[in-house]
């Protein structure tokens, strides 16, 4: 019997007198109502409308098991002294006042629930392909950014949690499931890899607002094994070069956006290019795509291939942003040949060059090069020394008849064999009037022009001109031991 006794309710421990709940159309809410231990054996119910005319949506005396009626489910947990009501497939008509209460003679302990349903266009059907991956997006209001979120799969009137979020900003992984909560964008992304047919079924993405209520979004995941598309292809390309790709997709996705993305660790699509028109190339870039919807064929070109960019995925994207990764593209990157081994290697098959052996080889080459340089310099030094010694030794064949002879600090202009008498009154510079010619161990005194090969020797006036001169004429060799200067 529904009789309002407010003072009685407030006296019951653990009972919340009222709560405000928000849900989204197409989704659902879970509302938790407490009751006193004395009412464990009583019937529990959830009704809609004002208290005097409240219409039961679901009512049961079953304990510790889920009871379902149409879109409503109720679970009475007698151990905790609470019962939970779940409403699925919400619509605007569910907005309004509700009550959850305990049937009792004379009075019914209850909790008032004001439910508001917001219109939303969440995609309730998602398609994936066996052997591939999938990303499912869930938008929420930013006021819920700090609330806990988790994903569960429905089975036998229960929803088993497969993964939940954490406070960190990065992806969280649990077996084949990964989840990332982008709080700044109000976007939760669920990633499931290596899909198989057992992954098909109903899933809930739930936001836990408080201990009293949560709201969730439902979606049905349908995993197919389509014969049209290969699950994986392997290609080869030289490092820094380009490679062409070709991926088939199911006919049901002809009008969807096609994409090719590079996967790197936790980042599912570190670099992505998409095309949304038939027979039109995507904008220029490292990845260019062409979608032939008549043939259900996505082709493209990847340029500037590197060892780090070796795994790509071809896929389709729905209008809600969900992505189905259909075909895995593995690129075997061949790097340039090593100058020491002459053998090329790839990013997947050959190990890297041993660092210690390579360093030893470089050291040996440097030492050999240093030895060669030292030997060359030594040989050059010996050649220069030999040439220097050869220039200082007397020549067996004298200079030509007319020759200019240089001495340090003095320039001897020209010595002419004139066979003329010595001039008695020299006009310039200095003239050697008496010359003693050394012949063997004796000396001869030359006093006439007939005994002289060179009668006149002119010098620049220099203070450091030597007083002895060696003169060669043809094959004769004369050394004048003494030279006397005449002064003008």
Beta strands, then each sheet from edge to edge (+ up, - down):
strand 1: 18-24
strand 2: 28-34
strand 3: 44-48
strand 4: 55-60
strand 5: 66-69
strand 6: 72-77
strand 7: 82-87
strand 8: 96-102
strand 9: 110-118
strand 10: 125-129
strand 11: 133-139
strand 12: 148-155
strand 13: 158-164
strand 14: 172-174
strand 15: 177-182
strand 16: 187-192
strand 17: 201-208
strand 18: 213-224
strand 19: 232-238
strand 20: 243-248
strand 21: 257-264
strand 22: 267-275
strand 23: 287-292
strand 24: 297-302
strand 25: 311-317
strand 26: 323-334
strand 27: 405-407
strand 28: 410-412
strand 29: 432-439
strand 30: 442-446
strand 31: 469-473
strand 32: 476-485
sheet 1: 1+ 9+ 8- 3+ 4-
sheet 2: 5+ 6- 7+ 2- 18+ 10+
sheet 3: 5+ 6- 7+ 2- 18+ 17- 12+ 13-
sheet 4: 14+ 15- 16+ 11- 26+ 19+
sheet 5: 14+ 15- 16+ 11- 26+ 25- 21+ 22-
sheet 6: 20+ 24- 23+
sheet 7: 27+ 28-
sheet 8: 30+ 29- 32+ 31-
end
